Amino acid sequence: MKSIQHKWWKIAGVIILVYVIAGGFLFDVPAFPVIQQSIRNVYFHVGMWFGMIFILLISLGYSIRFLLYRVPEDDMRALSAVRTGLLFGTLGLLTGMIWAKFTWGAFWVNDPKLNGAAVGMLVYLAYMVLRGSVDEEDKRGRLAAVYNIFAFVLFFVFIMIIPRMAAASIHPGTDGNPALSVGDLAPEMRKVFFPAMAGWFIMAWWLYSLLYRSTRIDHKISELKNN
Amino acid sequence: MQLSEVKAFIRKDLLLEWRQRATIGGVLLYLVSTVFVAYLVFEGLADLRTWNALFWLILLFTAINAIQKSFLQENESRHLYYYTLISARGVINAKMIYNALLMTVLGLAGLLVFVMFMGNPIASPGLFLINMILGTVAFSAVLTLISAIASGSRNNFTLMAILGFPLVLPMLLVLIRVSGLALEGAIFSPAIPDLLILLSLICITFILSNLLFPYIWKE
């Protein structure tokens, strides 16, 4: 019974996502000009980006904690969160590119929001390279945490300010918060959209905790080997 | 952190730069040869957009080259000695100010060489210069902390560029937009929001560097 209690949120997440995938493809959606049925992608594409931002915020939190208390586990948590975030970001880019191909006619268009997303991915890939090039564990943790905080703040200032300043963006969400303005969302889509966000958040958290556990075990194994 | 220690540290860096003239000479030569390569490749172009983009790209690469050495020039034991002498904030602020000065000088030199080879299409020099100085200050603010991070790793030369590019890119886009306006002879008012963005980015970078650097400096 105990294991069920631990797993209930994972089961809930799976059920929600099964509902989201089925409902996302089957339920009626309003007919939008140009976008048409591809609006269904909103459940997946937006979910990926929200999931990424959610998990990167967690990473930021653990990086700050690591600098304050220097517990190695916090660094592993930050790393696992960044890895999860990179996966979600890649999927967000891919779903976005497919969507862009069918609505804008090209996989990539020169748009401030798309470029912002690409820069964000570069930042976190650079974070991974930085981790790869420092051998000493505590130093690696500190440098990575400092870069994580520095990059996160600058990056979010960038994606908050620049699209608002830019003359035009064809990506929805003119106020700089794509898809956050719930008013844009047709009422019949909300019954899938909100569960979708919850489901992807749960999935992000689940993946992150799995990655964290495997990182911790790897770390323990290498510690035992060295002794 | 005291002002006097920042001043003394900047003085030390200036003196060091003067005694090791080859380093700064190397960066200057790098700047001149890049401009010359651009001149030969483009054969002196008239297109404003390309002029603008090329100028900023060259300045960006020069900045990365010049700032890279901030924490590499001197060895570990020297750093340990400074650690006992002055506070971490003193070090990072001194380095940022010093790099900003260095980059402003290099930027002006670069502009001179660039104008000599590629022609001078700048219609409103005042706006262009203010934007350029803000730009060099912004570059040095971001890249100083990055060079501190990169200096702790094995392949710091590649890392400096990888870590720096995505963070400098937003600033670069704003800078290129303003300098494009300056090239077309705009007055100040349309550029003011962009200049304010630059200023706020510099302030944020400055604050973050002050908050974060002590964690790197402590060994």
Interface residues (C-beta under 8 A of the other chain):
Chain A: L67 V119 G120 L122 V123 A126 V129 L130 S133 V134 D135 K139 R142 L143 A145 V146 Y147 I149 F150 A151 V153 L154 F155 V157 F158 I161 I162 M165
Chain B: V142 L145 I146 I149 G152 S153 R154 N155 N156 L159 I162 L163 F165 P166 L167 L169 P170 L173 V174 P193 D194 I197 S200 L201 I204 T205 L208 S209 L212 F213 Y215 I216 E219
